[in-house]
Amino acid sequence: MARLELTFADIVRAICLRPKMYMMHGTFGEALAMLDGYANGRRLGNKGRSGSVFNPFRAWLAVRLDLKDGPQFWTDFRDKYGDDQTALDHFAEFWAEYEATSDKAEQYVL
C-alpha cells in the first residue's frame, strides 16, 4: 500500500480552505493558532527556535506586503483582506509562495 506524504503546506492549504471543518468558528486567529500548535507538536522548524514557526514567514510577509512586523502584524494582515476567509485564502497562497521561494524556508514533510 502506498504511503500518502503530506507537507505542512498541504496542511495549511486544507485548514485555510475549510477552517470550520477543523475549528469551532473557523476564524483567522483560530486557524493561525491551530497551525502553529500543529507545527509545534510535529516539531517543525528550527529545533532550537523559540516562538512561532511562522516568525520567519511573518518577517518575509511584512516585507512582501509592506506591513509593519510587530505585535499587531496578524491583526493588520487579517484586516487588510476584510474577512477571515479571504485572509485565510491569502495566507495559504503566501505560505506556498514562501516555501517555494525562500532559501530559509524548510520543506516540512510530515
N, C-alpha and C positions, 0 to 999 in steps of 0.2 A: 504494500500500500504506500503510495506517495505521501510524503510529509508536506503539509502546507506551511510555507515560510512567509511570515508577515514581517514587515518592517514597522518601525514606530510611525513612519509617515502613513502607512496603511491604517494604523490605529487612530491617528489624528484625523485622517480623512473620514473614517467611519463615524467617529464620535461627533465631528463637526457637521456631517451630513444629516444625521438623525439624533440630535442630542437628547430629545425626550425619550428615546428608546433606552438610554443609559442612565439618565438622571431624572430626579423628580420634576424639575421645572425646565431644564434644558437651557438655562441662561449661559451667557458667555462666561461669567465668573465661575459657575459650576463646572463647565467644561474645562476651563483652564486649570482649576483646582484638581479635577479628576485626572487630567492628562499629566499634570505634574506629580500627583501621587502615584500614578501608574509607573511613570518613569523612575521615581524614587524606589518604588517596590521592585522594579526589574533591575535596579542599579545601573541605569543607563547614564551615559555621560562620563565625565572625568571622575574616577574613583575617589579622588581627594577633594572634590568640589564641595563647596558649601553653598546653600541657596538652591535656586531652581535650575532645572535642566534648561529652562528657557532663558536664563540670563544672557548667554552669548547671542541667542536668537533675538532677544529684545533689543540688545545693543545694535545688532545688524539692521533690525527693522526700524529702529529710531532714525538711523541714517537714511535708509531706503525711503521712508515716508516723511522725513524732515519733522519728526516729532521729538519732544524733549524726553530723554531717557531718565526717568526719575520715578518716585513713588506713585505718581498718577498716570504712568505710561499706559497701563492696560485699560484704565477708565477712559483716557483720551482716545486710545485705539478703538474701543467699542463705540464711543460717541461719534467718532469720525464716520462710521457706517450707519448710524441711525437706529439700528435694532440688533438684537442678539444674533439672529440667524445670519444676517448679512455679514456681521463681524466674524462669525464662525466660518462662513464660506471663505472670506478673505484670509483669515488666519490659516486655514488648511492650505490654500494656494501659496501663501507666503512661506509656510513651513516646507512645502515641497520644493519651492524655488531655493530656499536657504540650504536644504540638504543637497540639492543638485549643484549649487554654485559655490558654496562656502568651503574654503580649504580647512576651516576649523570645525565644520560640521562632521559629525560621525554618522555613518550609515548604520543606524541602530537596527540590527536584525534580531528578532525575538526568538 
